[in-house]
Amino acid sequence: MPKTDPYESGLLADFERGALKSVATKAELSKFKAAARATATKDRRVNIRLSSGDLQDIQVKALEEGLPYQTLIASVLHKYVTGRLAERSSANGLLPEVKSPQGRANKAGA
């Protein structure tokens, strides 16, 4: 299971004791459900060639995250094309950065 930071742990605790209430209207919920269904629809197949080392590393990351490696690959690609996965400069070169819905930036895979 992925590690949670103190912010996430606090949210989880609030949720479990029923302290969080939805502020979304029925129309908003309907819109979000439709968007989720459209995003989750996998209607095309793609074949790619990867180095053995890269595939092994992806499979290890997927195991750490608790999901199938093909799902991890699809998720990373989706985040990239929707602008939620961006590169940023660092002392070691370029590191991927994932922008969370809350606006916090995390290193990919962290």
Backbone bond lengths (Angstrom), bond angles and torsions (degrees), N, CA, C in turn:
res aa  C-N    CA-C-N  psi(-1)  N-CA   C-N-CA  omega(-1)  CA-C   N-CA-C  phi
1 M - - - 1.455 - - 1.522 108.90 -
2 P 1.346 117.81 137.56 1.456 120.42 179.59 1.526 111.25 -61.80
3 K 1.342 116.06 149.01 1.461 121.03 178.41 1.522 109.26 -74.47
4 T 1.340 116.51 147.40 1.449 120.65 177.62 1.527 109.11 -110.14
5 D 1.329 116.06 144.10 1.460 119.75 176.15 1.532 108.49 -87.49
6 P 1.327 118.39 172.40 1.474 120.29 -177.86 1.535 113.28 -57.98
7 Y 1.325 117.63 -37.36 1.469 121.21 178.50 1.526 110.25 -61.34
8 E 1.356 116.15 -47.88 1.464 120.64 -179.40 1.524 110.73 -64.87
9 S 1.329 116.71 -40.29 1.471 120.66 179.11 1.521 110.89 -61.53
10 G 1.333 116.18 -40.28 1.462 120.71 177.54 1.517 111.86 -63.61
11 L 1.342 116.35 -43.46 1.461 120.04 177.32 1.519 111.29 -61.06
12 L 1.330 116.53 -43.80 1.458 121.06 -179.73 1.529 110.58 -62.12
13 A 1.323 116.25 -44.02 1.473 119.99 178.96 1.524 110.60 -61.97
14 D 1.343 117.04 -43.51 1.472 120.65 177.99 1.521 111.11 -61.34
15 F 1.324 116.77 -42.82 1.464 121.12 179.34 1.521 111.05 -62.54
16 E 1.334 116.25 -46.08 1.466 120.41 -176.23 1.522 112.67 -65.38
17 R 1.314 118.55 -28.68 1.470 119.19 178.47 1.528 112.08 -94.00
18 G 1.345 116.84 5.79 1.456 121.54 174.80 1.516 114.34 78.29
19 A 1.325 117.97 20.79 1.459 121.41 -177.60 1.530 112.86 -81.88
20 L 1.322 118.22 -11.29 1.465 121.23 -179.15 1.522 109.94 -99.83
21 K 1.315 115.41 134.59 1.460 121.54 179.22 1.522 108.96 -124.98
22 S 1.308 117.42 141.01 1.461 122.27 178.59 1.522 109.79 -71.96
23 V 1.329 115.14 138.97 1.462 120.06 176.35 1.530 110.20 -111.56
24 A 1.326 116.85 3.85 1.462 121.57 -178.96 1.525 110.38 -77.36
25 T 1.319 114.90 142.37 1.466 120.32 175.84 1.529 108.53 -80.65
26 K 1.332 116.25 167.91 1.468 119.94 178.08 1.524 110.75 -61.21
27 A 1.321 117.66 -37.05 1.468 121.50 179.24 1.534 110.50 -65.06
28 E 1.338 115.99 -42.04 1.470 119.60 178.63 1.529 110.80 -64.89
29 L 1.336 115.76 -43.69 1.468 119.26 179.32 1.513 110.66 -60.99
30 S 1.308 117.36 -41.63 1.459 121.64 178.41 1.522 110.67 -61.57
31 K 1.328 116.23 -44.00 1.469 121.61 178.84 1.538 110.31 -61.88
32 F 1.342 117.25 -44.24 1.458 121.34 -179.27 1.530 111.62 -65.78
33 K 1.332 116.66 -39.22 1.468 120.28 178.28 1.523 110.88 -64.07
34 A 1.329 116.56 -41.73 1.468 120.36 178.50 1.519 110.99 -64.21
35 A 1.314 116.86 -40.63 1.468 120.92 178.70 1.527 110.64 -65.37
36 A 1.322 116.75 -40.75 1.466 120.53 179.04 1.528 110.84 -64.16
37 R 1.335 116.40 -42.66 1.469 119.63 178.13 1.521 110.87 -61.91
38 A 1.327 117.60 -43.42 1.469 121.64 -178.77 1.525 110.64 -66.31
39 T 1.324 117.43 -37.63 1.463 121.82 179.89 1.522 110.56 -69.80
40 A 1.322 116.63 -37.57 1.453 120.56 -175.57 1.526 113.06 -78.77
41 T 1.327 117.47 -12.90 1.458 120.55 -178.26 1.519 110.09 -71.73
42 K 1.309 115.77 118.88 1.462 121.68 178.58 1.523 107.06 -106.83
43 D 1.328 116.66 98.14 1.460 119.96 -174.30 1.526 114.01 -113.14
44 R 1.327 117.56 4.46 1.459 120.65 179.41 1.521 109.69 -132.20
45 R 1.314 115.51 147.84 1.460 121.53 178.95 1.527 108.19 -112.06
46 V 1.343 116.18 139.12 1.460 122.08 179.11 1.522 108.44 -132.15
47 N 1.311 116.15 137.08 1.461 121.20 174.60 1.515 108.67 -110.88
48 I 1.330 116.98 131.05 1.460 121.02 177.47 1.517 109.19 -132.13
49 R 1.309 115.58 155.81 1.462 120.93 175.85 1.521 107.97 -105.25
50 L 1.332 115.86 131.23 1.457 123.15 178.01 1.514 108.85 -126.14
51 S 1.321 115.69 155.25 1.462 118.18 173.59 1.531 108.28 -69.49
52 S 1.306 116.05 154.06 1.471 120.13 179.24 1.517 110.98 -58.41
53 G 1.326 116.01 -40.57 1.464 120.26 -179.40 1.521 112.07 -63.70
54 D 1.341 116.34 -44.61 1.465 119.32 178.99 1.525 110.90 -62.90
55 L 1.325 117.17 -43.46 1.461 120.15 179.94 1.524 110.59 -62.62
56 Q 1.324 116.95 -42.46 1.466 119.99 177.90 1.520 110.87 -61.01
57 D 1.343 116.77 -43.83 1.464 120.39 179.63 1.528 111.24 -63.40
58 I 1.315 116.37 -39.97 1.470 120.68 178.02 1.524 110.06 -63.85
59 Q 1.324 116.71 -42.85 1.458 120.41 179.85 1.523 111.44 -64.13
60 V 1.335 117.41 -37.23 1.465 121.17 177.50 1.528 109.77 -65.53
61 K 1.352 116.89 -46.65 1.464 120.47 178.31 1.528 110.87 -59.52
62 A 1.328 116.46 -41.41 1.463 120.72 179.77 1.524 110.62 -62.71
63 L 1.324 116.98 -42.23 1.468 120.16 177.10 1.522 110.95 -61.12
64 E 1.352 116.30 -42.24 1.463 120.54 179.00 1.527 110.92 -61.91
65 E 1.327 116.37 -35.82 1.463 121.05 -179.43 1.526 112.47 -84.46
66 G 1.339 117.15 -13.19 1.458 121.01 179.06 1.512 113.93 76.60
67 L 1.347 117.30 35.90 1.452 120.43 177.87 1.520 110.39 -142.29
68 P 1.321 117.26 160.68 1.466 120.58 179.51 1.538 110.75 -63.22
69 Y 1.335 116.66 146.27 1.456 119.79 -175.73 1.524 112.44 -64.37
70 Q 1.324 118.31 -32.64 1.465 119.91 178.25 1.532 110.85 -67.13
71 T 1.316 116.74 -35.14 1.457 121.41 176.41 1.521 110.12 -65.80
72 L 1.338 116.78 -40.95 1.464 120.65 177.36 1.524 110.71 -61.51
73 I 1.327 117.38 -45.39 1.463 121.20 179.05 1.531 109.85 -60.29
74 A 1.326 117.31 -46.64 1.467 121.09 179.73 1.525 111.04 -61.69
75 S 1.325 117.12 -39.15 1.456 121.48 -179.91 1.528 111.40 -65.13
76 V 1.324 116.65 -45.09 1.465 120.83 179.37 1.522 110.12 -62.38
77 L 1.328 116.87 -44.74 1.465 119.99 178.74 1.533 111.00 -62.76
78 H 1.328 116.90 -41.98 1.463 120.63 179.25 1.532 110.69 -61.98
79 K 1.327 116.80 -45.14 1.461 120.27 179.24 1.528 110.90 -62.35
80 Y 1.316 117.16 -36.83 1.460 120.57 179.41 1.527 111.34 -65.63
81 V 1.326 117.05 -49.51 1.467 119.52 -175.63 1.528 112.80 -72.31
82 T 1.338 118.14 -20.85 1.461 120.41 177.76 1.523 112.01 -94.08
83 G 1.333 117.35 3.80 1.458 120.88 176.51 1.507 115.01 81.71
84 R 1.309 118.45 9.20 1.468 121.11 178.34 1.514 112.29 -89.98
85 L 1.332 117.29 -6.70 1.456 121.96 176.82 1.518 105.92 -120.15
86 A 1.319 116.55 114.59 1.459 120.75 -176.99 1.516 109.11 -131.21
87 E 1.318 116.41 156.98 1.454 121.24 176.64 1.517 109.08 -93.34
88 R 1.323 115.45 145.58 1.459 120.34 176.28 1.509 108.35 -135.95
89 S 1.294 116.67 152.28 1.461 121.22 -179.99 1.515 109.83 -74.75
90 S 1.321 115.48 146.64 1.459 121.71 175.05 1.518 107.92 -146.25
91 A 1.298 116.97 175.63 1.459 121.02 179.48 1.526 110.94 -63.89
92 N 1.332 117.37 -29.25 1.466 121.76 -177.03 1.517 112.80 -95.49
93 G 1.327 118.67 8.07 1.456 119.92 -176.04 1.509 109.48 116.83
94 L 1.325 116.24 -143.42 1.455 120.27 -178.26 1.514 110.68 -100.75
95 L 1.314 116.07 131.66 1.460 122.36 176.63 1.515 108.91 -119.24
96 P 1.349 117.39 137.48 1.457 117.96 176.17 1.519 110.46 -66.88
97 E 1.312 115.75 146.53 1.456 121.78 178.53 1.518 108.51 -132.29
98 V 1.334 116.61 131.24 1.461 121.15 179.09 1.515 107.89 -106.53
99 K 1.330 116.33 128.67 1.456 121.42 177.78 1.518 108.36 -92.89
100 S 1.324 115.62 121.43 1.463 119.86 179.81 1.521 109.59 -79.93
101 P 1.346 117.98 162.08 1.467 120.35 177.33 1.532 112.55 -58.38
102 Q 1.345 117.87 -25.05 1.450 120.93 179.69 1.523 112.36 -82.77
103 G 1.357 116.53 0.43 1.453 120.10 178.57 1.518 113.74 89.60
104 R 1.330 117.66 -3.12 1.463 120.17 178.70 1.513 107.86 -79.87
105 A 1.320 117.28 145.80 1.459 121.82 178.69 1.527 108.91 -104.99
106 N 1.316 115.91 135.17 1.456 122.30 178.99 1.504 108.82 -129.10
107 K 1.340 116.28 147.27 1.449 118.83 172.24 1.504 108.26 -67.78
108 A 1.333 117.00 141.37 1.465 121.14 179.34 1.514 108.22 -59.28
109 G 1.333 116.71 136.02 1.457 121.64 177.98 1.513 113.32 83.84
110 A 1.341 119.06 -4.71 1.454 121.00 -179.10 1.501 110.21 -87.29
